[in-house]
């Protein structure tokens, strides 16, 4: 394929190598590994004065993350000045007046950011980055020179190199002597886990504000160094589609302004014109929304940029036949992305001043809204375990949000985050203060508020679509609150507090050994910092004990789940090791010199139980969800450093599992679980549990167990909501269900109106049993992310530890269908089925959700850490 096929009418510097000349094959003839893309772009930077390569991080598997900065040599020489000007325009408090802002706008090129390959299997995006980079580096015509003079183009060619490598390796392992366009061909059918996610199988296009993965962390840091005015995120979609670009489908995030709509229209018209001239079909306003703030399209908008998603139908290799008989080739897919990317750069250059002016206006109005709005500050008071609040504010800070710390106590009228009650409240020194009269005001509200409102018109349309039995247009979760995810209390003040503050400084992590204890060291199990310490102590084979009851000793109260380390049985280095753990995790170990309690149990009580080191096997590969497995694997390996063994289904079905005392079954399709595991599996696993094992099952795996009828759980999976109205679902008369038809498998088909509806990523309140080890470290309840249509009745023979809240208190945030608001209260969220010496512990949804739902981590790990040691 010639360069003229991508860009017509141009002249190019013959000293700059084309991708074909460098790689030895034409773009579109092969899939280029991430290392090949990096080699070519490195050579481009070495040959062209327009190009600089800037590393910004390392992937989980150790591959370099980098971006390419392409502009005129003159702009390169003053790049730091350009960035300084943009920082001032992004903070109008640093600009004297609009006249000074206009002078900066006239003198400052705009920045266009082109992002590729956030999903590793979307091959055409990475390939198109090489072509776009070449055109900008070697092009000599007036259009390209104008782009380079008026703007700085930043290309991130491969955001997810680990996923791309996994995808391309599979493709060539299944590839024959020539491309096979048959969509059933193995080369088009990636196996579990596909190349979409990174090493931990995370969808990096959902990670922008949680920032759990190193790929995201590096990208966020370098993004804030440039603050682009335009951010185009290039993707692929199903091969039967065409090309998608803005405007997105509804709903949009309500914190976006009319400026966003304006520029979606401007760039949409530019792209549509280019695609029309090239005879390329496209669509807009369908499927892909911009509601969730963690997309690569949405997050940049909160920083004043115009975020856009470009989606190209995927060739899923080098070519694939569509149902209409046409063959979509890889070359075509690459070409379409290049056309869209180049016209985006051109539109930015042509309307540079207008785009820069609106960038400035976005931030100026954000500050003004913060000054005049009802809410003036977000206040996060220090906690007994300060690390949870600190994690939240540092997550805000790394995304460009200004956070201050109160130097003394103060009082202010404020609104409670949880119940919206307004009252005067006293806040102590050390309270984190996030003022809303700052440029990131809309980001603060977008990720801190309890609930982001969905356009009522969209909800009405959803209701109508449901009546007509059309599929839902909800694309992702409808709630995501960071304070609720972290379990952190936040208040919104009605006035600026006026207290003296200081900037948020580096995290204090001083190593302070606890006083030497004659008897024991105690650790309150009320934070995820304590969880991290517990995991490390168990991994070191320390003798760790947990208190099953509350007590008071040396004048201090300690709750259920308190960790007890006896000084006499943990070696002479214990005190120093606890100092290291305290410094690393922000935890405090309290020394005590007596076992005698003033209230409650003594430390020598049988209720202070030794905790075994968990030996964990986690199901990997089919039938699990790759996302669910990846979330748990990340939490185990990166967040809490808990070793585990990933096993395939055959090991559980017929292998030797006696060496493990915990088996984790991540979420997965209930039907897929049924395909892989039969009655023999249940007999084996039942014997293993009875001998002392703990089986932990999440979401679809729990549904599989509940529906199997093999006696591992007394909870029932409800598929007909009428069964909830009966004391015994088995008594349902045929007369009451006479309208039902038999399916081919003999099961009765439930009418649509009686089937559970999917909860589309909403936050629901869960009430906790305070007399079970699963709830160690918690109060009476917690907030859980729920994204399924599963309804589980409370177990009849075990312990329903977590139940969905009743009395109208179920929904905390997000969209929930009315019949689910009626069906879920009182039903099971998590439960324990003791079986002789072991446990079967189930979760109705995934407690590892996206790796950032900190408020569920102890609940999840309590099953794993305490299950093998505690009877109930």
Secondary structure, DSSP 8 states (H G I E B T S, - for coil): --HHHHSTT--B-TTS--HHHHHSS-BTTB---HHHHHHHHHHHHHH-TTEEEEEEEE-TTS-EEEEEEE--HHHHHTHHHHHHHHHHHT-GGGSSSHHHHHHHHHH--EEEEEE--SSTT-HHHHHHHHHHHHHHHHB-SHHHHHHHHHEEEEEE--S-HHHHHHHHHHHHHH--SS----TTSGGG---TT-SSS-TT---GGG-TTT--SHHHHHHHHHHHHH--SEEEEEEEE-TT--EE-SS-EEEE-TTS-HHHHHHHHHHHHHHHHHHHHHT---B-SSS-EE-STTSTTHHHHTTT-EEEEEEEE--TTTEEE-TTS-EEEHHHHHHHHHHHHHHHHHHHHHTHHHHHHHHHHHHHHHHHHHHHSS--EEEE---SSTHHHHHHHHHHHTTT---EEESS-EEEEEEETTT--EEEEEE-TT-EEEESSSTTHHHHHHHHSS-----HHHHHHHHHHHHTT------S-S---HHHHHT---EEESS-----EEE--S-----------SSEEEE---SHHHHHHHHHHHHTT---EEESS-EEETTEEE-TT-EEEEGGGS-TTHHHHHHHHHHHHT---EEES-S--SEE--TTSTTEEE-----EEEE-STTB-HHHHHHHHHIIIIIS----EEE-HHHHHHS--TT-SEEEE--B-HHHHHHH--HHHHHHHHHHHHTT-EEEEETHHHHHHHHH-SSS-S--B-SSGGGGGSS-GGG--TTTTTT--B-TTS-B---GGGS-----SEEEEEEE-TTSGGGTT--SEEEEEE-S---B---SSSEEEEEE--TT--EEES---HHHHHHSTTSEEEEEEEETTEEEEEESS-TTGGGT-GGGHHHHHHHHHHTTT---
